Amino acid sequence: MPPFGANHTRRWRKQGRRRPIRFRSLCTAGLTRAAPCVTPCFLRPDLNNRDRAVAAVGTNMKRLLTLSILTLSAFWMSALAGCDRQTDEDVSSQTSEPGYRVVTTCGMVTDLVRRVAGDRAEVDPMMGNDIDPHTYNPTRNDIAKLEAADVIFYSGLNLEARLADTLVRMAGSGKRVVPVTRGIAQDKLLEPDEFEGHYDPHVWNDASLWADTVSVIRDTLAAQDPAGEADYGVRAAELEQKIRAVHEYAKQCIATIPERSRVLVTAHDAFNYFGRAYGLEVHGVQGITTEHEAGLSEINRLVRMLCDRKIGAIFVEQAFEERQVKAVVEGARANGHNLRVGGKLYSDAMGEPGTYGGTFVGMVDHNVTLITRALGGEAPEAGFQNKL
């Protein structure tokens, strides 16, 4: 359900605009059409030259037999020489090409889909590492990607608010359009009071909840590609195990922060699930969506709280402006409290593709390790897997 609050509702009504369509409708859409099966066609023999071909075979039979024996001998010698180095499965895995196309939205979804799909599907993300999914508008190129896709994965809970109409249209065309968050039990979702019953979409910040989305990806890919069901199952199990391991690492690290310092203040209110899962009090300079600008009264309230409780660090976020966070820091310093920026967290976007921070496990590891050390706890400098 869309995470928009009363302020946004009043603004839409004032401007005569409709509320965005709820993503939940996509969860029940009929998404069962399979990709078409393309059968290769073969050329028929030239019937007009049949007699000539038969005569040629008779004339050159001895030559053909000799060449065939030599060719077969060379083949078997080569096969026997290489049998210790490579199996048929190795060759198949190296030469196979993706059999269908998958389009994803934000990086947190993309990373999981790629790891479950392996090389059986071509996975094409829409959003880069510096993109805010709350405000992202699809481009013409994005529309073309979506139309060419066999499967579309998005996070859901209206994180990708401005893609709603496009995704509904794609689902209506018969494509598999799947919110990965449908794998999370509804009673585990947060409903902030100011959002009138709508859910907070930032569920990946509780790694144990994000692990619940892996089965949705696995089952969807297996429905699209039944021949790969076993492969998807193995990779999904390995991925889920890694995510649950970094979740345990997070609990252990955060528990070392002195209790009075377990206060997390970030650029926007994206860490409520993180706080609930790992035992931190969470405050955002902005609201849950990045379209909400913090007012002067909100900034002053945070400044007073940070000064009174002597919290040592506040955090900026990847892909978001630092202006309002810096205003809080300056306000605290003006009141005699030496508040510092503890570092940059990954919230709605991950790190550069191809880096450890560009993976979901790396994202969680980075955030947990940085927060723990900045707030006075103990965590290894190189992080959970010695990759930071």
Secondary structure as the mmCIF struct_conf table of DSSP 4:
data_model
#
loop_
_struct_conf.conf_type_id
_struct_conf.id
_struct_conf.beg_label_comp_id
_struct_conf.beg_label_asym_id
_struct_conf.beg_label_seq_id
_struct_conf.end_label_comp_id
_struct_conf.end_label_asym_id
_struct_conf.end_label_seq_id
HELX_RH_AL_P HELX_RH_AL_P1 ALA A 6 GLN A 15
TURN_TY1_P TURN_TY1_P1 GLY A 16 GLY A 16
HELX_LH_PP_P HELX_LH_PP_P1 ARG A 17 ARG A 22
TURN_TY1_P TURN_TY1_P2 PHE A 23 PHE A 23
HELX_RH_AL_P HELX_RH_AL_P2 ARG A 24 CYS A 27
TURN_TY1_P TURN_TY1_P3 THR A 28 THR A 28
BEND BEND1 ALA A 29 ALA A 29
HELX_LH_PP_P HELX_LH_PP_P2 ARG A 33 PRO A 40
HELX_LH_PP_P HELX_LH_PP_P3 LEU A 43 PRO A 45
HELX_RH_3T_P HELX_RH_3T_P1 LEU A 47 ASN A 49
HELX_RH_AL_P HELX_RH_AL_P3 ARG A 50 THR A 59
TURN_TY1_P TURN_TY1_P4 ASN A 60 ASN A 60
HELX_RH_AL_P HELX_RH_AL_P4 MET A 61 GLY A 82
TURN_TY1_P TURN_TY1_P5 CYS A 83 ARG A 85
HELX_RH_AL_P HELX_RH_AL_P5 ASP A 88 THR A 95
BEND BEND2 TYR A 100 TYR A 100
STRN STRN1 ARG A 101 THR A 104
BEND BEND3 CYS A 106 CYS A 106
HELX_RH_AL_P HELX_RH_AL_P6 GLY A 107 ALA A 117
TURN_TY1_P TURN_TY1_P6 GLY A 118 ASP A 119
BEND BEND4 ARG A 120 ALA A 121
STRN STRN2 GLU A 122 PRO A 125
BEND BEND5 MET A 126 MET A 127
TURN_TY1_P TURN_TY1_P7 ASN A 129 ASP A 130
TURN_TY1_P TURN_TY1_P8 PRO A 133 HIS A 134
BEND BEND6 THR A 135 THR A 135
HELX_RH_AL_P HELX_RH_AL_P7 ARG A 140 ALA A 148
BEND BEND7 ASP A 150 ASP A 150
STRN STRN3 VAL A 151 TYR A 154
TURN_TY1_P TURN_TY1_P9 LEU A 157 GLU A 160
HELX_RH_3T_P HELX_RH_3T_P2 ALA A 161 LEU A 163
HELX_RH_AL_P HELX_RH_AL_P8 ALA A 164 GLY A 172
TURN_TY1_P TURN_TY1_P10 SER A 173 GLY A 174
STRN STRN4 ARG A 176 PRO A 179
HELX_RH_3T_P HELX_RH_3T_P3 VAL A 180 GLY A 183
BEND BEND8 ILE A 184 ILE A 184
HELX_RH_3T_P HELX_RH_3T_P4 GLN A 186 LYS A 188
BEND BEND9 LEU A 189 LEU A 189
HELX_RH_3T_P HELX_RH_3T_P5 ASP A 193 PHE A 195
TURN_TY1_P TURN_TY1_P11 GLU A 196 GLY A 197
HELX_LH_PP_P HELX_LH_PP_P4 HIS A 198 ASP A 200
HELX_RH_3T_P HELX_RH_3T_P6 VAL A 203 ASN A 205
BEND BEND10 ASP A 206 ASP A 206
HELX_RH_AL_P HELX_RH_AL_P9 ALA A 207 ALA A 211
TURN_TY1_P TURN_TY1_P12 ASP A 212 THR A 213
HELX_RH_AL_P HELX_RH_AL_P10 VAL A 214 GLN A 224
HELX_RH_3T_P HELX_RH_3T_P7 PRO A 226 GLY A 228
HELX_RH_AL_P HELX_RH_AL_P11 GLU A 229 ILE A 254
TURN_TY1_P TURN_TY1_P13 ALA A 255 THR A 256
BEND BEND11 ILE A 257 ILE A 257
HELX_RH_3T_P HELX_RH_3T_P8 GLU A 259 SER A 261
STRN STRN5 VAL A 263 THR A 266
BEND BEND12 ALA A 267 ASP A 269
HELX_RH_AL_P HELX_RH_AL_P12 ASN A 272 TYR A 278
TURN_TY1_P TURN_TY1_P14 GLY A 279 GLY A 279
STRN STRN6 GLU A 281 GLY A 284
BEND BEND13 VAL A 285 GLN A 286
BEND BEND14 ILE A 288 THR A 289
TURN_TY1_P TURN_TY1_P15 THR A 290 GLU A 291
HELX_LH_PP_P HELX_LH_PP_P5 HIS A 292 GLY A 295
HELX_RH_AL_P HELX_RH_AL_P13 LEU A 296 ARG A 309
TURN_TY1_P TURN_TY1_P16 LYS A 310 LYS A 310
STRN STRN7 ALA A 313 GLU A 317
TURN_TY1_P TURN_TY1_P17 GLN A 318 ALA A 319
BEND BEND15 PHE A 320 PHE A 320
HELX_RH_AL_P HELX_RH_AL_P14 ARG A 323 ALA A 334
TURN_TY1_P TURN_TY1_P18 ASN A 335 GLY A 336
STRN STRN8 ARG A 340 LEU A 345
BEND BEND16 SER A 347 ALA A 349
TURN_TY1_P TURN_TY1_P19 PRO A 353 GLY A 354
BEND BEND17 THR A 355 THR A 355
HELX_RH_3T_P HELX_RH_3T_P9 TYR A 356 GLY A 358
BEND BEND18 THR A 359 THR A 359
HELX_RH_AL_P HELX_RH_AL_P15 PHE A 360 ALA A 374
TURN_TY1_P TURN_TY1_P20 LEU A 375 GLY A 376
TURN_TY1_P TURN_TY1_P21 GLU A 381 ASN A 386
#
